[in-house]
Amino acid sequence: MRSRVIIAIAISLAGAAVSTRSAHADATCTTLISNVRNQLIAHGGAYNFDLTFHRTDIDEVEYSRGAMSLYSTGYWAVYGGATYQLFRDRYNGNQPFSMNAADTITPYISTDGQLYIWYNTWGFSTQWDLSCTGSTLTKIIPNFGVVTLTFRNWFTIG
């Protein structure tokens, strides 16, 4: 229990440090997010996505999978609802990942490629400006690691 509290504090502090950095949008994502949003406006449905973090500041790899839907026609274009982490490799020995206690996150993507994540389980957020190639948003974030979100297939709901 003590190690879980220590990890929660460390994650919270890391998140606070990252979220205080002001994001600057990257123009490489404008076309991708415009196409995704226009498809969702015209046809509804959602896009499956994969989200990974390969941390360089701590020994950790995370993987989440979810579905992105239209959030608004304003700046924050799409969001992922409450998405479960499917894998989290923490190398401290006392924090093995448990699918029965998976953390949840809610990701949002802006029209210009900013990724905002609310960590539901821990009560903090992060925000980064990403670059886009094809259907993938990614960036090496200094003092954090590599963040990658890939849009997969579009599907109808209902």
N, C-alpha and C positions, 0 to 999 in steps of 0.2 A: 504494500500500500504506500509506504514511504517513497519508494522509487517511482511509483506512478505520479505522486504529487510533485516530485522533483522534475520529472519529465514534463508534466503539464505546465509547470512554471517556466521551464526552459523553452518550451514550444511557444508559450504566450509571449515571453520576452523577445524571442526571435521574430515572431509575427508582428509585434509592436514596432520593432526596429525596421522591418521591411515596409510596413504600412505607412510609416511616417515619410517615406521617400515619395516625392511627387512624381507621378507617372507622366511620360511624354509619349504621345501616340506615334506609331510607326506607320507611314503611309502604305507599306507593302500589304497591309491587311484590308484596306478599303474595299477592293474588288471582291475578295473572298467573303467578307461579312455582308456586303451588299447582296451578293448572289444568294447566300444562305437566308438572309432576312426576306428577300423578295420571294423566294420559293415558299417560305413559311407563310407570308402574307397571302400569296396567291392560292396555295393549296393546303394550308394547315399542316398537320403532322409534326414530325420532329426529326432530328438527326441524332443518330448514335454517335458517341464520342468516347475517346480514350484520353486520359490525363495522367501524365507521369511526372514525378519529381525525382531527379537524381541529385541528391544533396552533396555539396562539397564542404559545407561548414560543419556537418556532423555525418556520421556513418549511417545513412538511411536512404532507402529507395521506397517510393510510394507509387501505387497504381490504383486508379479509379476508373470506372466505366459508368456511363449514364446516357441520358437523352436530353438534347437541347431543344427547347421550344421557343416560340416568339415571346419575348418579354414585353417589348413596346416598339413603336415606330420612332421613338426618340433615341437618345444617345446610347442607352444600354439596350442592345438589340435582342440578344438571346440569353437564356439562362437554363441551368441544368436541374432545377429543383433539388430536393435533398438526395444527394448522391453518396453511395457507400464507398469507402475505401475497400478495395478487394484484396489488396496486399500492402503490407507495410513492414519493411525489414529493418528492425531496430537492433543494432549490434551491441547493446549494453548488457545483454544476458538476462536481465530481469523483466524485460518488456516484450515477450513474444506476442505476435499478432494473433488476435482471436476473432474469428469471423462472428462469433456470438456477441462481441463487444466492439464491432467495427465503428470507427469514427464516421461522421457524416459531414459533408461539405455542400455548399450551394455556390456553384460557379456562375458568373455573369461575363458576357463578352460585349464590349462596346463596338460601335460602328467603325472605329479605327484600330481595333486590335488590342485594347487593354483587357487584361484578364483580372477580374476581381473575384476573390474567393472568400466566402464567409464560412468559417470553421464552426459549424453548429455545435459540435461536441465541446469545444474549448472556449467559444465565445470571443473570437478575434477574427481579423480579416487581413488579407494581403492583396496587393494590387501591383501588377507589372505591365509594362508595355512590351508587346511581343512583335516578332517579325513573322511574315507568312510566306510560305512556298507551297503551291498546290493547295491541299486541304489541311495543311498543318500550320499551327501557330507555335513558335518556339523561341527561346532565347536563353543564353547563358547569363544568369543574374549574378553579379559580383557578390561575394560573401554569402551566397545561398546555394546555387547550383544550376542545373539545367531543368527548365520547365517546358513541357511539350503537351499540346492539346491537338488531337487530330480528329476532324470530323469524318465520320464513316458514312454509312448509307442513310438516305432519307426514307422515312416510312410514314404511312398514314396511321392515324389514331382512330380506333373505333370500329 
